[in-house]
């Protein structure tokens, strides 16, 4: 079976080269929700996703999110 370069991205199953190929994600203004970082209490005004109202107390700011991730090797 051979794969051809078709509208689904060839043999990759429609992913088109990865998730980052479409450019930066649009940011959503969440100022009216009064969200603060769960670690440092910094106000959060924009997020790259629609937050789940049941999980607002688990959102971290960009700096705290980077600190909490394991190092990349």
Secondary structure, 3 states (H helix, E strand, C coil): CCCCCCCCCHHHCCCCCCHHHHCCCCCEECHHHCEECCCCCCEECEECCCCCHHHHHHCCCHHHHHHHCCCCC
